[in-house]
Amino acid sequence: MDEARAAPPQPVGRTPWRIPDPATGDPDAGGVVGFGADLKPATLVDAYRRGIFPWPHPGVALPWFSPDPRAVLELDGLLVSRSLRQRLRRCGWTTTVDGAFDDVVDACAVRPRGEGTWIGHGMRQAYSRLGRMGWAHSIEVWDGDVLAGGLYGVAVGGCFTGESMFHRATDASKVALADLVARWAEAGGAFIDVQLPTDHLTTLGAVEVARPDFLDRLGAVRDTHVPVVLDRLPVARLASHGGNR
């Protein structure tokens, strides 16, 4: 049986906004390059193609960021702990791509009581549109028919920019990331952009890349098409992927 693969994304047209130069982002302000504009597909795609992403903050017009350094996960750099490798072998879970995109985004927007979220209604609508147009993708982790975890992000050529992930079962978000790495590598992707360095992402293998180097790499791969496999696949296949941590 032939594998179902992602089709090339649909054209989005031109944004009416002048997207700032990503190199102007102030490192002391998280790499912010500008405020305002909109979240229409043309604007978002133009921004991501330039290495810029939106990150809403309360009380200010929509900020756009191009951080320096940038956090990147190389496709041969995923670190898998012994406990996660055991879970991959034994859990019996499966994964899909774009099988429940809106459910994944909605789940990522849910935070523990008292914690805010930057994924408001407008952001959910914006990325849902990108998903329908083939620019954004989700990874779903299934325990039977129950959505146990997942992630979503934006694909610009060979660069996949991860936006957010969630788990309802232990390690399910890490499984989603491991699945993304495997599928992206198999499909011919170049690297995964995880945006900002964090201790958690570092334990999974993310490394810091200087902004000029990141932008050069993005420019070299942003016009390719990565036909990622959409089919439901067993998580157990991932137990042999990644390095040990």
URQUIGI-V792201 format. One record per residue. RES is the residue in three letters. PSI is psi in radians with two decimals (999 if undefined). OMEGA is omega in whole degrees, 0 to 359 (NA if undefined). BURIAL is I if it has 16 or more other ideal C-beta (glycine too) atoms within 10 Angstrom, else O. Layout:
res,psi,omega,burial
RES,PSI,OMEGA,BURIAL
RES,PSI,OMEGA,BURIAL
This chain:
res,psi,omega,burial
MET,2.33,179,O
ASP,2.50,178,O
GLU,2.45,174,O
ALA,2.27,181,O
ARG,2.69,181,O
ALA,2.35,176,I
ALA,2.79,175,O
PRO,2.53,180,O
PRO,2.69,180,I
GLN,2.61,175,O
PRO,2.54,182,O
VAL,-0.08,182,I
GLY,-2.90,184,O
ARG,2.44,175,O
THR,2.53,177,I
PRO,-0.12,184,O
TRP,2.59,173,I
ARG,1.89,182,O
ILE,2.31,184,I
PRO,2.86,173,I
ASP,2.13,182,O
PRO,-0.40,181,I
ALA,-0.16,182,O
THR,-0.05,182,O
GLY,2.31,182,I
ASP,1.98,181,O
PRO,-0.55,181,O
ASP,-0.21,178,O
ALA,0.45,179,O
GLY,0.08,181,O
GLY,0.36,181,I
VAL,2.36,181,I
VAL,-0.24,181,I
GLY,3.06,183,I
PHE,2.61,174,O
GLY,-2.48,185,O
ALA,-2.70,183,I
ASP,-3.13,181,O
LEU,0.51,177,I
LYS,2.72,183,I
PRO,-0.75,182,I
ALA,-0.68,180,O
THR,-0.81,181,I
LEU,-0.80,182,I
VAL,-0.76,178,I
ASP,-0.75,181,I
ALA,-0.84,181,I
TYR,-0.63,178,I
ARG,-0.39,179,I
ARG,0.01,181,I
GLY,0.44,182,I
ILE,2.46,179,I
PHE,2.66,178,I
PRO,2.58,177,I
TRP,1.62,184,I
PRO,2.43,173,I
HIS,2.42,182,O
PRO,2.46,173,O
GLY,0.01,179,O
VAL,2.75,173,O
ALA,2.70,186,O
LEU,2.04,178,I
PRO,2.61,177,I
TRP,2.45,191,I
PHE,2.56,169,I
SER,1.47,189,I
PRO,2.72,176,I
ASP,1.94,8,I
PRO,2.95,176,I
ARG,2.57,177,I
ALA,2.23,184,I
VAL,2.46,172,I
LEU,1.94,177,I
GLU,2.62,186,O
LEU,-0.27,173,I
ASP,0.26,187,O
GLY,0.05,181,I
LEU,2.29,177,I
LEU,2.21,184,O
VAL,2.10,179,I
SER,2.84,179,O
ARG,-0.72,182,O
SER,-0.67,178,O
LEU,-0.69,179,I
ARG,-0.67,177,I
GLN,-0.70,179,O
ARG,-0.71,178,I
LEU,-0.69,182,I
ARG,-0.61,196,O
ARG,-0.27,191,O
CYS,-0.51,182,I
GLY,0.19,180,O
TRP,2.90,174,I
THR,2.89,179,I
THR,2.69,174,I
THR,2.91,172,I
VAL,2.24,177,I
ASP,0.46,179,I
GLY,-0.38,180,I
ALA,1.00,189,O
PHE,-0.92,184,I
ASP,-0.61,178,O
ASP,-0.66,179,O
VAL,-0.82,180,I
VAL,-0.77,179,I
ASP,-0.71,180,O
ALA,-0.64,178,I
CYS,-0.46,182,I
ALA,-0.26,182,I
VAL,2.24,179,O
ARG,2.75,177,O
PRO,2.69,183,O
ARG,2.31,178,O
GLY,-0.27,179,O
GLU,2.37,177,O
GLY,3.01,176,O
THR,2.50,177,O
TRP,-0.11,182,O
ILE,1.31,179,I
GLY,-3.04,184,O
HIS,-0.76,181,O
GLY,-0.69,178,O
MET,-0.74,179,I
ARG,-0.76,178,O
GLN,-0.73,183,O
ALA,-0.79,182,I
TYR,-0.48,173,I
SER,-0.73,176,I
ARG,-0.76,179,I
LEU,-0.64,178,I
GLY,-0.77,180,I
ARG,-0.46,181,O
MET,-0.02,175,O
GLY,0.15,179,O
TRP,-0.43,179,I
ALA,2.61,181,I
HIS,2.70,175,I
SER,2.62,170,I
ILE,2.22,177,I
GLU,2.39,174,I
VAL,2.14,186,I
TRP,2.29,168,I
ASP,1.60,191,I
GLY,-2.11,178,O
ASP,0.18,182,O
VAL,2.29,178,O
LEU,1.90,186,I
ALA,-0.39,182,I
GLY,3.10,179,I
GLY,-3.11,177,I
LEU,2.89,173,I
TYR,2.80,179,I
GLY,-3.03,185,I
VAL,2.30,180,I
ALA,2.04,174,I
VAL,1.70,185,I
GLY,-2.21,183,I
GLY,0.06,178,I
CYS,2.16,174,I
PHE,2.08,179,I
THR,1.93,178,I
GLY,2.30,181,I
GLU,-0.82,182,I
SER,2.76,176,I
MET,2.86,182,I
PHE,2.86,173,I
HIS,2.50,171,I
ARG,-0.21,174,O
ALA,2.58,183,I
THR,2.28,176,O
ASP,0.03,185,I
ALA,-0.57,177,I
SER,-0.63,176,I
LYS,-0.65,176,I
VAL,-0.71,178,I
ALA,-0.72,179,I
LEU,-0.74,178,I
ALA,-0.67,179,I
ASP,-0.73,177,I
LEU,-0.80,180,I
VAL,-0.80,182,I
ALA,-0.81,181,I
ARG,-0.70,182,I
TRP,-0.71,178,I
ALA,-0.78,182,I
GLU,-0.57,183,O
ALA,-0.12,179,I
GLY,0.27,177,O
GLY,2.88,185,I
ALA,-0.82,182,I
PHE,2.97,178,I
ILE,2.17,178,I
ASP,2.09,177,I
VAL,0.26,168,I
GLN,-1.41,187,I
LEU,2.37,178,I
PRO,2.31,173,I
THR,2.78,179,O
ASP,-0.70,182,O
HIS,-0.81,181,O
LEU,-0.58,178,I
THR,-0.67,178,O
THR,-0.36,179,O
LEU,-0.02,175,I
GLY,0.01,179,I
ALA,2.50,179,I
VAL,2.75,178,O
GLU,2.39,179,O
VAL,2.31,177,I
ALA,2.48,185,O
ARG,-0.78,179,I
PRO,-0.68,179,O
ASP,-0.73,177,O
PHE,-0.80,182,I
LEU,-0.63,176,I
ASP,-0.77,181,O
ARG,-0.73,178,I
LEU,-0.79,180,I
GLY,-0.51,182,O
ALA,-0.33,186,O
VAL,-0.04,190,I
ARG,-0.21,181,I
ASP,0.14,177,O
THR,2.92,174,O
HIS,2.27,180,I
VAL,1.80,185,I
PRO,1.31,184,O
VAL,2.53,179,I
VAL,2.33,181,I
LEU,-0.29,190,I
ASP,2.75,173,O
ARG,2.22,183,O
LEU,2.64,180,I
PRO,2.43,178,O
VAL,-0.52,184,I
ALA,-0.46,181,O
ARG,-0.36,184,O
LEU,-0.15,185,I
ALA,-0.38,181,I
SER,0.02,182,O
HIS,2.71,173,I
GLY,2.83,177,I
GLY,2.90,182,O
ASN,2.55,174,O
ARG,999,NA,O
